[in-house]
Amino acid sequence: MNRNLLDQSVPKSMLTYYRQALTVIAMAVIAVVFIIIFRPFNIYESLDFIANGSISGWIDSTEDAYILALSSVVLLAALIIMASRIVLVHNRRHSLSYRVFLLWCGIEFLVVALGITIWSATFFHQEYTSIFRLFSKVLGRTTCILFIPYAFMLLYTIIVDKAHQLKTLKESIANDDEQLQKTYILLYDEHNEMRLSVKREDLIMIESADNYICAWYMNNDQIKKMMIRNTLKRVAQQLSNCSIQRCHRSYMINMDRVKVLRRDKEGVFIEFGIEGVFDVPISKTYIDNITKWLMK
């Protein structure tokens, strides 16, 4: 974990009672599964919890004693951690960096080890003459066993946080792109690379020219044209939800620039009222759609 990450704040969405309850439960389950399956540090034979082979009259096997000791210790550790996380969540109004969070976890280790030491000294380690020796032994094992679930949950927290940041970034980009599309018309080539970005009100029309399109637009009150290698059909699909509408198999027009819809014996035409821009024909296929747009 680099320095920058250590100084970053733990997301407050992770510091909720629900999230921390799931964290404690997950840590308890992982710890139990880890101890039962792998039995680290030769734990079955060497743990002083079960050294006597029997703890009470109704437990007469080493395995039962082991399960009882394990259950009570894990439950105690879970309760201590839960109490710690309640305090942590209660103070979530204050910014909490990963550095402070790791320090908090380290203190939890110490408190858990101390709690287990007192618990085990009372019920399982009465023959121990040195409480400090017992504490050091319990602390070492507690740290090693809890390190895996703690590391897993911390990694999970970081991954969830980064995923949330990525989602927020994507939403922000999508919103920016949507706003950009409302203001600008973006024209792409056949390789989906943007070739022209023009303000919506400045685009006049798009003309088909074989495997190219020709974009007509205004720039400093002058008519400009730009050829882009693409098909009008593909461009029409990209601009289907805006005011740039297809009116002919060879033309798309900016409905916001239309001045006159003219019908004569030669057909139906669009006039832009711009010197140097010819009247664009409207085919029968698109006349209804164009009329609806003009009537909005």
BADOVEX-208453 format. One record per residue (C-alpha): residue in one letter; x, y, z. Coordinates in pm, whole numbers, always signed. Example, Ala and Ser with C-alpha at 12.3 -4.5 7.8 and 13.67 -1.06 7.14 Angstrom:
2
{residuo=A	xx=+1230	yy=-450	zz=+780}
{residuo=S	xx=+1367	yy=-106	zz=+714}
//
This chain:
296
{residuo=M	xx=+0	yy=+0	zz=+0}
{residuo=N	xx=+165	yy=+323	zz=-115}
{residuo=R	xx=+189	yy=+644	zz=+81}
{residuo=N	xx=-84	yy=+817	zz=-116}
{residuo=L	xx=-328	yy=+537	zz=-43}
{residuo=L	xx=-242	yy=+542	zz=+326}
{residuo=D	xx=-332	yy=+910	zz=+338}
{residuo=Q	xx=-660	yy=+862	zz=+151}
{residuo=S	xx=-984	yy=+853	zz=+346}
{residuo=V	xx=-1169	yy=+528	zz=+399}
{residuo=P	xx=-1501	yy=+567	zz=+212}
{residuo=K	xx=-1781	yy=+651	zz=+453}
{residuo=S	xx=-2006	yy=+408	zz=+265}
{residuo=M	xx=-1792	yy=+131	zz=+414}
{residuo=L	xx=-1820	yy=+271	zz=+768}
{residuo=T	xx=-2178	yy=+166	zz=+831}
{residuo=Y	xx=-2316	yy=-71	zz=+1094}
{residuo=Y	xx=-2433	yy=-310	zz=+823}
{residuo=R	xx=-2097	yy=-318	zz=+646}
{residuo=Q	xx=-1903	yy=-362	zz=+969}
{residuo=A	xx=-2138	yy=-636	zz=+1091}
{residuo=L	xx=-2073	yy=-824	zz=+766}
{residuo=T	xx=-1701	yy=-762	zz=+813}
{residuo=V	xx=-1698	yy=-909	zz=+1165}
{residuo=I	xx=-1905	yy=-1211	zz=+1058}
{residuo=A	xx=-1682	yy=-1270	zz=+756}
{residuo=M	xx=-1366	yy=-1243	zz=+967}
{residuo=A	xx=-1506	yy=-1488	zz=+1223}
{residuo=V	xx=-1605	yy=-1740	zz=+954}
{residuo=I	xx=-1272	yy=-1710	zz=+773}
{residuo=A	xx=-1081	yy=-1750	zz=+1100}
{residuo=V	xx=-1280	yy=-2059	zz=+1201}
{residuo=V	xx=-1247	yy=-2222	zz=+859}
{residuo=F	xx=-876	yy=-2142	zz=+848}
{residuo=I	xx=-811	yy=-2291	zz=+1193}
{residuo=I	xx=-1025	yy=-2603	zz=+1139}
{residuo=I	xx=-894	yy=-2685	zz=+792}
{residuo=F	xx=-528	yy=-2591	zz=+820}
{residuo=R	xx=-474	yy=-2616	zz=+1198}
{residuo=P	xx=-178	yy=-2376	zz=+1185}
{residuo=F	xx=+123	yy=-2391	zz=+1418}
{residuo=N	xx=+45	yy=-2755	zz=+1507}
{residuo=I	xx=-250	yy=-2605	zz=+1690}
{residuo=Y	xx=-436	yy=-2929	zz=+1764}
{residuo=E	xx=-155	yy=-3080	zz=+1965}
{residuo=S	xx=+10	yy=-2773	zz=+2113}
{residuo=L	xx=-271	yy=-2537	zz=+2210}
{residuo=D	xx=-282	yy=-2512	zz=+2585}
{residuo=F	xx=-659	yy=-2478	zz=+2561}
{residuo=I	xx=-683	yy=-2855	zz=+2525}
{residuo=A	xx=-370	yy=-2969	zz=+2700}
{residuo=N	xx=-567	yy=-3143	zz=+2971}
{residuo=G	xx=-776	yy=-3333	zz=+2714}
{residuo=S	xx=-1093	yy=-3261	zz=+2909}
{residuo=I	xx=-1250	yy=-2942	zz=+3035}
{residuo=S	xx=-1566	yy=-3056	zz=+3205}
{residuo=G	xx=-1750	yy=-3369	zz=+3297}
{residuo=W	xx=-1957	yy=-3366	zz=+2979}
{residuo=I	xx=-1658	yy=-3308	zz=+2751}
{residuo=D	xx=-1448	yy=-3619	zz=+2753}
{residuo=S	xx=-1252	yy=-3592	zz=+2428}
{residuo=T	xx=-970	yy=-3374	zz=+2305}
{residuo=E	xx=-1166	yy=-3295	zz=+1987}
{residuo=D	xx=-1468	yy=-3170	zz=+2185}
{residuo=A	xx=-1240	yy=-2962	zz=+2405}
{residuo=Y	xx=-1075	yy=-2817	zz=+2096}
{residuo=I	xx=-1412	yy=-2721	zz=+1940}
{residuo=L	xx=-1533	yy=-2564	zz=+2265}
{residuo=A	xx=-1211	yy=-2366	zz=+2308}
{residuo=L	xx=-1214	yy=-2255	zz=+1946}
{residuo=S	xx=-1581	yy=-2150	zz=+1957}
{residuo=S	xx=-1547	yy=-1954	zz=+2280}
{residuo=V	xx=-1229	yy=-1778	zz=+2169}
{residuo=V	xx=-1367	yy=-1684	zz=+1825}
{residuo=L	xx=-1692	yy=-1562	zz=+1983}
{residuo=L	xx=-1497	yy=-1351	zz=+2232}
{residuo=A	xx=-1279	yy=-1206	zz=+1956}
{residuo=A	xx=-1588	yy=-1131	zz=+1744}
{residuo=L	xx=-1756	yy=-949	zz=+2033}
{residuo=I	xx=-1447	yy=-739	zz=+2099}
{residuo=I	xx=-1409	yy=-650	zz=+1731}
{residuo=M	xx=-1781	yy=-575	zz=+1703}
{residuo=A	xx=-1761	yy=-336	zz=+1998}
{residuo=S	xx=-1457	yy=-172	zz=+1837}
{residuo=R	xx=-1636	yy=-132	zz=+1503}
{residuo=I	xx=-1943	yy=+18	zz=+1672}
{residuo=V	xx=-1719	yy=+288	zz=+1816}
{residuo=L	xx=-1553	yy=+329	zz=+1475}
{residuo=V	xx=-1885	yy=+371	zz=+1292}
{residuo=H	xx=-2022	yy=+602	zz=+1562}
{residuo=N	xx=-1736	yy=+843	zz=+1487}
{residuo=R	xx=-1759	yy=+810	zz=+1108}
{residuo=R	xx=-1851	yy=+1178	zz=+1079}
{residuo=H	xx=-1477	yy=+1239	zz=+1115}
{residuo=S	xx=-1254	yy=+1162	zz=+818}
{residuo=L	xx=-1063	yy=+837	zz=+869}
{residuo=S	xx=-751	yy=+764	zz=+664}
{residuo=Y	xx=-628	yy=+416	zz=+581}
{residuo=R	xx=-325	yy=+486	zz=+802}
{residuo=V	xx=-549	yy=+548	zz=+1105}
{residuo=F	xx=-766	yy=+251	zz=+1007}
{residuo=L	xx=-462	yy=+19	zz=+1006}
{residuo=L	xx=-353	yy=+158	zz=+1342}
{residuo=W	xx=-706	yy=+93	zz=+1470}
{residuo=C	xx=-682	yy=-268	zz=+1346}
{residuo=G	xx=-345	yy=-306	zz=+1522}
{residuo=I	xx=-497	yy=-189	zz=+1848}
{residuo=E	xx=-782	yy=-434	zz=+1791}
{residuo=F	xx=-523	yy=-712	zz=+1765}
{residuo=L	xx=-379	yy=-613	zz=+2102}
{residuo=V	xx=-719	yy=-587	zz=+2271}
{residuo=V	xx=-835	yy=-919	zz=+2123}
{residuo=A	xx=-513	yy=-1087	zz=+2236}
{residuo=L	xx=-551	yy=-938	zz=+2584}
{residuo=G	xx=-914	yy=-1052	zz=+2604}
{residuo=I	xx=-827	yy=-1405	zz=+2492}
{residuo=T	xx=-537	yy=-1412	zz=+2738}
{residuo=I	xx=-765	yy=-1324	zz=+3031}
{residuo=W	xx=-1031	yy=-1566	zz=+2909}
{residuo=S	xx=-795	yy=-1855	zz=+2854}
{residuo=A	xx=-603	yy=-1790	zz=+3177}
{residuo=T	xx=-932	yy=-1817	zz=+3363}
{residuo=F	xx=-1069	yy=-2130	zz=+3192}
{residuo=F	xx=-791	yy=-2308	zz=+2999}
{residuo=H	xx=-444	yy=-2200	zz=+3123}
{residuo=Q	xx=-465	yy=-2206	zz=+3497}
{residuo=E	xx=-126	yy=-2377	zz=+3519}
{residuo=Y	xx=+49	yy=-2078	zz=+3356}
{residuo=T	xx=+272	yy=-1893	zz=+3604}
{residuo=S	xx=+346	yy=-1597	zz=+3376}
{residuo=I	xx=+56	yy=-1401	zz=+3229}
{residuo=F	xx=+302	yy=-1212	zz=+3008}
{residuo=R	xx=+431	yy=-1534	zz=+2854}
{residuo=L	xx=+73	yy=-1642	zz=+2788}
{residuo=F	xx=-10	yy=-1300	zz=+2640}
{residuo=S	xx=+289	yy=-1309	zz=+2403}
{residuo=K	xx=+190	yy=-1658	zz=+2290}
{residuo=V	xx=-173	yy=-1564	zz=+2237}
{residuo=L	xx=-77	yy=-1237	zz=+2063}
{residuo=G	xx=+147	yy=-1417	zz=+1816}
{residuo=R	xx=-116	yy=-1675	zz=+1727}
{residuo=T	xx=-398	yy=-1420	zz=+1720}
{residuo=T	xx=-202	yy=-1193	zz=+1488}
{residuo=C	xx=-110	yy=-1475	zz=+1252}
{residuo=I	xx=-462	yy=-1618	zz=+1239}
{residuo=L	xx=-650	yy=-1288	zz=+1209}
{residuo=F	xx=-404	yy=-1141	zz=+960}
{residuo=I	xx=-562	yy=-1333	zz=+670}
{residuo=P	xx=-925	yy=-1223	zz=+730}
{residuo=Y	xx=-814	yy=-868	zz=+817}
{residuo=A	xx=-605	yy=-844	zz=+501}
{residuo=F	xx=-887	yy=-994	zz=+296}
{residuo=M	xx=-1147	yy=-751	zz=+429}
{residuo=L	xx=-914	yy=-452	zz=+387}
{residuo=L	xx=-842	yy=-557	zz=+29}
{residuo=Y	xx=-1214	yy=-602	zz=-30}
{residuo=T	xx=-1278	yy=-251	zz=+108}
{residuo=I	xx=-1017	yy=-101	zz=-125}
{residuo=I	xx=-1152	yy=-291	zz=-428}
{residuo=V	xx=-1510	yy=-185	zz=-353}
{residuo=D	xx=-1395	yy=+174	zz=-306}
{residuo=K	xx=-1206	yy=+174	zz=-637}
{residuo=A	xx=-1502	yy=+12	zz=-813}
{residuo=H	xx=-1728	yy=+284	zz=-671}
{residuo=Q	xx=-1486	yy=+554	zz=-786}
{residuo=L	xx=-1470	yy=+396	zz=-1133}
{residuo=K	xx=-1850	yy=+382	zz=-1151}
{residuo=T	xx=-1873	yy=+746	zz=-1045}
{residuo=L	xx=-1611	yy=+840	zz=-1305}
{residuo=K	xx=-1798	yy=+653	zz=-1580}
{residuo=E	xx=-2124	yy=+822	zz=-1481}
{residuo=S	xx=-1949	yy=+1159	zz=-1483}
{residuo=I	xx=-1800	yy=+1090	zz=-1827}
{residuo=A	xx=-2139	yy=+974	zz=-1955}
{residuo=N	xx=-2304	yy=+1290	zz=-1821}
{residuo=D	xx=-2031	yy=+1507	zz=-1971}
{residuo=D	xx=-2068	yy=+1325	zz=-2302}
{residuo=E	xx=-2444	yy=+1371	zz=-2288}
{residuo=Q	xx=-2401	yy=+1743	zz=-2220}
{residuo=L	xx=-2143	yy=+1760	zz=-2498}
{residuo=Q	xx=-2382	yy=+1590	zz=-2737}
{residuo=K	xx=-2649	yy=+1847	zz=-2648}
{residuo=T	xx=-2413	yy=+2130	zz=-2737}
{residuo=Y	xx=-2195	yy=+1978	zz=-3009}
{residuo=I	xx=-2237	yy=+1739	zz=-3295}
{residuo=L	xx=-1957	yy=+1485	zz=-3304}
{residuo=L	xx=-1883	yy=+1321	zz=-3637}
{residuo=Y	xx=-1672	yy=+1005	zz=-3654}
{residuo=D	xx=-1499	yy=+821	zz=-3936}
{residuo=E	xx=-1539	yy=+454	zz=-4026}
{residuo=H	xx=-1283	yy=+360	zz=-3757}
{residuo=N	xx=-1494	yy=+536	zz=-3493}
{residuo=E	xx=-1239	yy=+815	zz=-3450}
{residuo=M	xx=-1380	yy=+1163	zz=-3404}
{residuo=R	xx=-1302	yy=+1389	zz=-3698}
{residuo=L	xx=-1524	yy=+1689	zz=-3641}
{residuo=S	xx=-1685	yy=+1855	zz=-3341}
{residuo=V	xx=-1913	yy=+2141	zz=-3430}
{residuo=K	xx=-2172	yy=+2334	zz=-3233}
{residuo=R	xx=-2518	yy=+2203	zz=-3300}
{residuo=E	xx=-2650	yy=+2538	zz=-3424}
{residuo=D	xx=-2355	yy=+2574	zz=-3664}
{residuo=L	xx=-2408	yy=+2246	zz=-3850}
{residuo=I	xx=-2621	yy=+2290	zz=-4164}
{residuo=M	xx=-2637	yy=+1948	zz=-4325}
{residuo=I	xx=-2448	yy=+1631	zz=-4403}
{residuo=E	xx=-2419	yy=+1519	zz=-4763}
{residuo=S	xx=-2338	yy=+1169	zz=-4886}
{residuo=A	xx=-2052	yy=+1128	zz=-5134}
{residuo=D	xx=-1997	yy=+759	zz=-5212}
{residuo=N	xx=-1799	yy=+621	zz=-4916}
{residuo=Y	xx=-1758	yy=+968	zz=-4768}
{residuo=I	xx=-1980	yy=+1225	zz=-4607}
{residuo=C	xx=-1946	yy=+1600	zz=-4647}
{residuo=A	xx=-2034	yy=+1806	zz=-4341}
{residuo=W	xx=-2158	yy=+2160	zz=-4414}
{residuo=Y	xx=-2122	yy=+2399	zz=-4122}
{residuo=M	xx=-2077	yy=+2766	zz=-4037}
{residuo=N	xx=-1753	yy=+2906	zz=-3900}
{residuo=N	xx=-1709	yy=+3281	zz=-3851}
{residuo=D	xx=-2014	yy=+3341	zz=-4069}
{residuo=Q	xx=-1858	yy=+3146	zz=-4353}
{residuo=I	xx=-1968	yy=+2812	zz=-4499}
{residuo=K	xx=-1715	yy=+2536	zz=-4439}
{residuo=K	xx=-1711	yy=+2179	zz=-4568}
{residuo=M	xx=-1527	yy=+1875	zz=-4439}
{residuo=M	xx=-1502	yy=+1531	zz=-4597}
{residuo=I	xx=-1504	yy=+1231	zz=-4361}
{residuo=R	xx=-1472	yy=+869	zz=-4466}
{residuo=N	xx=-1797	yy=+716	zz=-4343}
{residuo=T	xx=-2142	yy=+628	zz=-4470}
{residuo=L	xx=-2451	yy=+838	zz=-4422}
{residuo=K	xx=-2637	yy=+533	zz=-4292}
{residuo=R	xx=-2388	yy=+487	zz=-4009}
{residuo=V	xx=-2389	yy=+856	zz=-3924}
{residuo=A	xx=-2770	yy=+855	zz=-3917}
{residuo=Q	xx=-2760	yy=+575	zz=-3659}
{residuo=Q	xx=-2514	yy=+770	zz=-3444}
{residuo=L	xx=-2728	yy=+1087	zz=-3458}
{residuo=S	xx=-3068	yy=+920	zz=-3435}
{residuo=N	xx=-3174	yy=+1103	zz=-3117}
{residuo=C	xx=-3095	yy=+1460	zz=-3214}
{residuo=S	xx=-3219	yy=+1728	zz=-3447}
{residuo=I	xx=-2994	yy=+1612	zz=-3731}
{residuo=Q	xx=-3244	yy=+1411	zz=-3934}
{residuo=R	xx=-3224	yy=+1223	zz=-4258}
{residuo=C	xx=-3445	yy=+1365	zz=-4532}
{residuo=H	xx=-3309	yy=+1187	zz=-4837}
{residuo=R	xx=-3086	yy=+892	zz=-4916}
{residuo=S	xx=-2809	yy=+1144	zz=-4979}
{residuo=Y	xx=-2878	yy=+1411	zz=-4718}
{residuo=M	xx=-2919	yy=+1476	zz=-4346}
{residuo=I	xx=-3028	yy=+1822	zz=-4234}
{residuo=N	xx=-3018	yy=+2021	zz=-3913}
{residuo=M	xx=-3388	yy=+2076	zz=-3837}
{residuo=D	xx=-3300	yy=+2379	zz=-3621}
{residuo=R	xx=-3158	yy=+2555	zz=-3929}
{residuo=V	xx=-3459	yy=+2499	zz=-4154}
{residuo=K	xx=-3625	yy=+2823	zz=-4268}
{residuo=V	xx=-3873	yy=+2707	zz=-4531}
{residuo=L	xx=-4041	yy=+2384	zz=-4633}
{residuo=R	xx=-4138	yy=+2428	zz=-4999}
{residuo=R	xx=-4354	yy=+2205	zz=-5216}
{residuo=D	xx=-4369	yy=+2254	zz=-5592}
{residuo=K	xx=-4412	yy=+2049	zz=-5905}
{residuo=E	xx=-4057	yy=+1915	zz=-5874}
{residuo=G	xx=-4112	yy=+1785	zz=-5520}
{residuo=V	xx=-4058	yy=+1896	zz=-5162}
{residuo=F	xx=-3751	yy=+2099	zz=-5065}
{residuo=I	xx=-3590	yy=+2247	zz=-4756}
{residuo=E	xx=-3457	yy=+2602	zz=-4767}
{residuo=F	xx=-3195	yy=+2721	zz=-4517}
{residuo=G	xx=-3189	yy=+3084	zz=-4625}
{residuo=I	xx=-2808	yy=+3077	zz=-4629}
{residuo=E	xx=-2625	yy=+3210	zz=-4932}
{residuo=G	xx=-2423	yy=+2938	zz=-5099}
{residuo=V	xx=-2632	yy=+2651	zz=-4957}
{residuo=F	xx=-2862	yy=+2486	zz=-5208}
{residuo=D	xx=-3216	yy=+2372	zz=-5138}
{residuo=V	xx=-3220	yy=+2013	zz=-5016}
{residuo=P	xx=-3481	yy=+1771	zz=-5154}
{residuo=I	xx=-3699	yy=+1560	zz=-4925}
{residuo=S	xx=-3792	yy=+1213	zz=-5048}
{residuo=K	xx=-4133	yy=+1057	zz=-4988}
{residuo=T	xx=-3977	yy=+809	zz=-4744}
{residuo=Y	xx=-3883	yy=+1083	zz=-4498}
{residuo=I	xx=-4149	yy=+1351	zz=-4557}
{residuo=D	xx=-4371	yy=+1242	zz=-4265}
{residuo=N	xx=-4082	yy=+1238	zz=-4017}
{residuo=I	xx=-3957	yy=+1579	zz=-4134}
{residuo=T	xx=-4306	yy=+1728	zz=-4109}
{residuo=K	xx=-4346	yy=+1599	zz=-3751}
{residuo=W	xx=-4012	yy=+1755	zz=-3652}
{residuo=L	xx=-4113	yy=+2091	zz=-3799}
{residuo=M	xx=-4444	yy=+2084	zz=-3614}
{residuo=K	xx=-4283	yy=+2031	zz=-3270}
//
